[in-house]
């Protein structure tokens, strides 16, 4: 081929390539599925174990790649920190994720061992950059309310706080009681600032459990409040058994932790290495103020309650209590679901026969999860031995409640001591009704007094029985709710299976001693007379039981508004002929109730969503009525 021809061909090829480069598209487009788009937008180093798209874009701007940042981390972060190609929000959010990714990798590599200082430092660096992004850039958190990036950065901060606080907690036992500052991983760590009150005024918890690590079975919902800070359950040692003290403050407390970094400007925050932990009670605090800005405080209102129930052992203990076996309880206890708050109304829940606070698993959780109810109420659950006669439990529960109120509010002027609400299921509903009723002298006919008893024995017998047979309404209570309650007993208590179980029940030792003493009082001067028989809890629920028959029509205090919720297990036509499988409607119905709701349900009606919604309605109604009556 001639040289000129070859040159022309070369020029033609070059021209064709140039034309192709100019004419051919350099950018292609394709469609992605909606869920792929959403996943890509939300994926980050926490949820997907890879850097988010926003951080990758920031690296692209400064000519960095994900691989180069993993191999030359210091060079990468220095470049991101000082490049003029990124604004403050891009720079700080990317650095928060880069440092968090480094911390997570080293943390996983040493799983099962104590966190190394380099890992703690990386978590603190991440938290500080996220903190700076949130509070020390030109836009406030409110200005970015709709920004997905801010949601991600809050996630980076909260996760870094969770891991950092867990490491701080491990150091506390070595610091003693008087410390003000310590050094960890090259950081000056200040003494935590807290408004959380632990049971028995404990200084520090014995266990700190991140709420994000927990999953529960048996709880219908987990109630959380999105916001700033990481959620924990603070565990304190269980109180030593003491029957002289009926109340029990919670061993499991909800807690939110946040880290605050020194400095009043962005440069000061990024240069200082001093940090302080803020510990907040989410029941007391809805918000937290950081850098002069008030933001919502994160919270988990279910985790502490769930752990308490999971570790309680109530299921087996309640059966041992019913049968009078070793390991059961012998006296009522007032179990507080949150540390006592004088400014919240008190809801008292009473479980039924053979049961325990587990009867209220979802009820209490739904009350604590409802923001309006949580602001206005605290929950107390009564745990009592259901093998004891109703009259004995009534007297002892009243005594336990009176002692608890006297301990926490001796003057009786706190909001918590007034306008209390009783909620009782089954036998608990029966006791709740008697707590707001007047007996007068109507129950004395139950005592088989002998005509030939001496005046001295007669007076002593009257004194000993008065606490069980003569009572007045609790003045602190102004509303009550009765669920599936056998106010007039139930014929099912006489069925063969119930009688068989009843024969296995043993009365508490204290009751047996009291019965023996009363039997002695009923003997005449020649020391003759029939032994006194006291019914157990199952006997008391029979519709022929003398106590139930005599107490069925005792008047409820006119100052108490009351409501009923009944179950209808298998409809048998009109409501008045129905039952819940154990309690007939005619026994659970009360004339004069402010409301009555029939729910398609077995006897455990309190666990149904319809009953819980009705309880929430009643509790809101109670608050509204009190607000309206306030001068």
Beta strands, then each sheet from edge to edge (+ up, - down):
strand 1: 181-184
strand 2: 187-194
strand 3: 207-210
strand 4: 224-225
strand 5: 230-235
strand 6: 247-248
strand 7: 252-261
strand 8: 274-280
strand 9: 287-290
strand 10: 293-296
strand 11: 299-300
strand 12: 333-336
strand 13: 345-350
strand 14: 377-383
strand 15: 420-425
strand 16: 477-483
strand 17: 561-568
strand 18: 595-600
sheet 1: 1+ 2- 8- 7+ 5- 3+
sheet 2: 4+ 11-
sheet 3: 6+ 12+ 14- 13- 15- 16- 17- 18-
sheet 4: 9+ 10-
end
